[in-house]
């Protein structure tokens, strides 16, 4: 994997949008975006990350964050080609991968749309949380960890099928991705939109503030769009239309930039 120096955006034009789904999710969690992005005329690229979308979460065994980043990087470089660049939208873990791409390939990433970027998780075992030091021990005691989908209003939500558990070693690898991404925030200079729920139950809302303070993007080119009701599945929950409108507006502005 190559890492480019910052500032290599000259000579390329915005040609597509790369969408990266979250941990244990699949393309159904981001599918509500497809029609809106399709109307822009930009190429839509949405890879299914390794170990995801299979019949069983056992497919995640032996998969690491380096595999997910390789999948995302391959999709980016193929779509960008010789003269293109992409807006990269990532949900949850996908937001971490999007930031990795922006730091490693600044000439190929036009801008970032980061939905619930998980710099701080509600789990007390996660990086930056009080009991993170116990996470490796927990992985030895428990082979898998259960998940429940989180929606502010299940009655009006789109309910995408996704894994209800994950191998604990895959979770630890996602934690490693979080730490690796937090350490390179200052190298990211791409225009950035952060989408976050004020009452998010999986990613702490303070993550948005951490990102805005740490990212190297100029102040005038980064902002947070807050939503008052939605939970973690931001593109499928009760405020999805408002969220998608915010994405559409940002992409339109980038097309005119």
C-alpha positions as CSV (number, residue, x, y, z in Angstrom):
1,X,0.0,0.0,0.0
2,X,1.4,3.4,-1.0
3,X,1.1,6.6,0.9
4,X,1.2,9.8,-1.1
5,X,2.4,13.2,0.2
6,X,-0.3,15.7,1.0
7,X,-1.3,18.3,-1.5
8,X,-1.4,16.1,-4.6
9,X,-4.9,17.0,-5.9
10,X,-3.9,19.1,-9.0
11,X,-5.1,17.9,-12.4
12,X,-7.9,15.6,-11.2
13,X,-11.7,16.3,-11.2
14,X,-14.5,14.9,-9.1
15,X,-15.8,11.8,-11.0
16,X,-17.5,9.6,-8.4
17,X,-18.6,8.8,-4.8
18,X,-17.2,5.9,-2.9
19,X,-19.5,4.6,-0.1
20,X,-18.1,2.4,2.7
21,X,-20.4,0.6,5.0
22,X,-19.8,-0.2,8.7
23,X,-18.7,-3.1,10.8
24,X,-21.0,-6.1,10.7
25,X,-23.2,-4.2,8.2
26,X,-23.6,-4.6,4.5
27,X,-24.8,-2.5,1.5
28,X,-28.4,-2.5,2.7
29,X,-27.4,-0.1,5.5
30,X,-26.3,2.5,2.9
31,X,-28.6,1.6,0.0
32,X,-31.0,4.6,0.7
33,X,-28.2,6.8,-0.7
34,X,-27.9,5.1,-4.0
35,X,-30.7,6.8,-5.8
36,X,-29.7,10.3,-4.7
37,X,-26.1,9.8,-5.7
38,X,-27.1,8.2,-9.0
39,X,-29.0,11.4,-9.9
40,X,-25.8,13.5,-9.7
41,X,-24.3,11.7,-12.7
42,X,-21.2,10.8,-10.7
43,X,-20.0,7.2,-10.6
44,X,-21.3,5.3,-7.5
45,X,-18.8,2.8,-6.0
46,X,-19.9,0.7,-3.0
47,X,-17.7,-2.3,-2.3
48,X,-18.8,-5.1,0.1
49,X,-15.9,-5.3,2.6
50,X,-14.3,-8.6,3.3
51,X,-16.1,-10.9,5.6
52,X,-19.4,-9.0,5.4
53,X,-22.7,-9.9,3.7
54,X,-22.2,-13.6,4.1
55,X,-24.5,-16.2,5.5
56,X,-22.7,-16.2,8.9
57,X,-20.5,-13.8,10.8
58,X,-18.0,-16.6,10.9
59,X,-16.8,-15.1,7.6
60,X,-15.1,-12.4,9.7
61,X,-12.8,-14.9,11.3
62,X,-9.2,-14.2,10.3
63,X,-10.2,-10.9,8.7
64,X,-8.4,-7.7,9.9
65,X,-8.7,-4.0,9.3
66,X,-5.9,-4.2,6.8
67,X,-8.1,-6.4,4.6
68,X,-11.0,-3.8,4.8
69,X,-8.6,-1.0,4.0
70,X,-7.2,-3.0,1.1
71,X,-10.7,-3.5,-0.2
72,X,-11.5,0.3,0.1
73,X,-8.2,1.3,-1.4
74,X,-8.7,-1.0,-4.4
75,X,-12.2,0.5,-5.1
76,X,-10.8,4.0,-4.8
77,X,-7.9,3.6,-7.1
78,X,-9.9,1.7,-9.8
79,X,-12.7,4.3,-9.8
80,X,-10.3,7.3,-9.8
81,X,-8.3,6.0,-12.8
82,X,-5.8,8.3,-14.3
83,X,-7.6,11.7,-13.9
84,X,-10.4,11.3,-11.4
85,X,-11.0,11.7,-7.7
86,X,-13.8,10.7,-5.4
87,X,-15.9,12.0,-2.6
88,X,-15.6,9.2,0.0
89,X,-18.6,8.6,2.3
90,X,-18.1,6.2,5.2
91,X,-20.6,5.1,7.9
92,X,-19.2,4.2,11.3
93,X,-16.2,1.9,10.7
94,X,-16.4,3.0,7.0
95,X,-15.8,6.5,8.2
96,X,-12.5,5.4,9.7
97,X,-11.5,3.7,6.4
98,X,-12.5,6.9,4.6
99,X,-10.1,8.9,6.7
100,X,-7.4,6.4,6.1
101,X,-7.8,6.8,2.4
102,X,-7.8,10.6,2.7
103,X,-4.5,10.5,4.6
104,X,-2.9,7.9,2.3
105,X,-4.2,9.1,-1.1
106,X,-4.9,12.9,-0.9
107,X,-4.8,13.3,-4.7
108,X,-7.6,10.7,-5.1
109,X,-9.9,11.9,-2.3
110,X,-11.8,15.0,-3.1
111,X,-13.7,15.2,0.1
112,X,-15.1,13.2,3.1
113,X,-18.6,12.6,4.4
114,X,-18.2,10.9,7.8
115,X,-21.4,9.4,9.2
116,X,-21.1,8.7,13.0
117,X,-17.3,8.4,12.9
118,X,-16.5,6.1,15.9
119,X,-13.5,7.9,17.5
120,X,-15.2,7.2,20.9
121,X,-17.6,4.3,21.3
122,X,-20.0,3.8,24.2
123,X,-18.5,0.4,25.0
124,X,-16.2,0.8,28.0
125,X,-13.8,-1.7,26.4
126,X,-13.2,0.4,23.3
127,X,-10.1,2.6,22.8
128,X,-10.0,5.7,24.9
129,X,-12.5,4.2,27.4
130,X,-11.9,3.2,31.0
131,X,-11.6,-0.6,30.5
132,X,-10.0,-0.8,27.2
133,X,-6.9,-2.5,28.8
134,X,-9.2,-5.5,29.5
135,X,-10.3,-5.9,25.8
136,X,-7.6,-8.5,24.9
137,X,-8.5,-10.5,28.0
138,X,-12.1,-10.5,27.2
139,X,-11.3,-11.8,23.7
140,X,-9.7,-14.8,25.3
141,X,-12.8,-15.4,27.5
142,X,-15.4,-14.8,24.8
143,X,-15.2,-16.0,21.2
144,X,-18.0,-13.8,20.0
145,X,-19.9,-10.7,20.9
146,X,-23.6,-10.1,20.4
147,X,-25.0,-7.0,18.7
148,X,-28.5,-5.4,18.6
149,X,-29.5,-3.0,15.8
150,X,-30.1,0.5,17.2
151,X,-32.9,2.7,15.8
152,X,-34.6,5.7,17.4
153,X,-37.9,4.7,15.8
154,X,-38.0,1.1,14.6
155,X,-41.6,1.6,13.4
156,X,-40.5,4.0,10.7
157,X,-37.0,2.7,10.1
158,X,-35.7,0.7,7.2
159,X,-34.5,-2.5,8.9
160,X,-31.5,-3.8,7.0
161,X,-30.3,-7.3,7.7
162,X,-26.9,-7.5,9.2
163,X,-24.8,-9.7,11.5
164,X,-26.1,-10.0,15.1
165,X,-22.7,-11.0,16.5
166,X,-19.1,-10.8,15.5
167,X,-15.9,-12.7,16.5
168,X,-14.2,-10.8,19.3
169,X,-10.9,-10.9,17.4
170,X,-12.5,-9.0,14.5
171,X,-13.8,-6.5,17.0
172,X,-10.3,-6.0,18.4
173,X,-9.0,-5.4,14.9
174,X,-11.7,-2.7,14.4
175,X,-10.4,-1.2,17.7
176,X,-6.9,-1.2,16.2
177,X,-8.3,0.7,13.1
178,X,-9.8,3.3,15.4
179,X,-6.5,3.9,17.1
180,X,-4.5,4.0,13.9
181,X,-7.0,6.5,12.4
182,X,-7.0,8.8,15.4
183,X,-3.2,9.1,15.2
184,X,-3.3,10.4,11.6
185,X,-6.1,13.0,11.8
186,X,-3.7,15.9,11.4
187,X,-2.6,14.7,8.0
188,X,-6.1,14.9,6.6
189,X,-6.8,18.1,4.6
190,X,-9.9,17.2,2.5
191,X,-13.1,19.2,2.9
192,X,-15.2,17.3,5.4
193,X,-18.9,16.9,6.4
194,X,-19.6,15.0,9.7
195,X,-23.1,13.6,10.2
196,X,-23.9,12.7,13.8
197,X,-26.9,12.1,16.1
198,X,-27.1,14.0,19.3
199,X,-28.5,10.9,21.1
200,X,-26.4,8.2,19.3
201,X,-26.2,5.1,21.5
202,X,-23.2,3.3,19.9
203,X,-20.8,6.2,19.0
204,X,-20.5,8.9,21.6
205,X,-21.4,12.3,20.3
206,X,-18.1,13.7,21.5
207,X,-16.5,11.8,18.6
208,X,-17.6,14.7,16.3
209,X,-15.9,17.3,18.4
210,X,-12.7,15.2,18.6
211,X,-12.7,14.9,14.9
212,X,-13.3,18.5,14.2
213,X,-10.5,19.5,16.6
214,X,-8.0,17.0,15.4
215,X,-8.5,16.9,11.6
216,X,-6.1,19.0,9.5
217,X,-8.9,20.3,7.2
218,X,-9.1,24.1,7.2
219,X,-11.8,25.5,9.5
220,X,-13.9,26.9,6.6
221,X,-14.0,23.5,4.9
222,X,-15.3,21.3,7.7
223,X,-18.6,21.2,9.6
224,X,-20.9,19.0,11.6
225,X,-24.5,18.4,10.7
226,X,-26.4,17.3,13.9
227,X,-29.6,15.3,14.0
228,X,-31.8,15.3,17.0
229,X,-33.5,11.9,16.9
230,X,-31.6,9.3,14.8
231,X,-29.6,6.5,16.3
232,X,-26.6,4.7,14.8
233,X,-28.2,3.5,11.5
234,X,-28.3,7.1,10.3
235,X,-29.2,6.3,6.7
236,X,-32.1,4.0,7.7
237,X,-33.6,5.6,10.8
238,X,-36.3,8.1,11.2
239,X,-34.3,11.2,10.0
240,X,-32.9,9.5,6.9
241,X,-34.4,11.9,4.5
242,X,-32.8,14.9,6.2
243,X,-29.5,13.0,6.4
244,X,-29.6,12.1,2.7
245,X,-30.5,15.8,1.9
246,X,-27.4,16.9,3.7
247,X,-25.3,14.4,1.7
248,X,-26.8,15.6,-1.5
249,X,-26.2,19.2,-0.7
250,X,-22.6,18.6,0.1
251,X,-21.9,16.5,-3.0
252,X,-23.6,19.2,-5.2
253,X,-21.3,21.8,-3.6
254,X,-18.3,19.7,-4.3
255,X,-19.3,19.3,-7.9
256,X,-19.4,23.0,-8.3
257,X,-16.2,23.6,-6.4
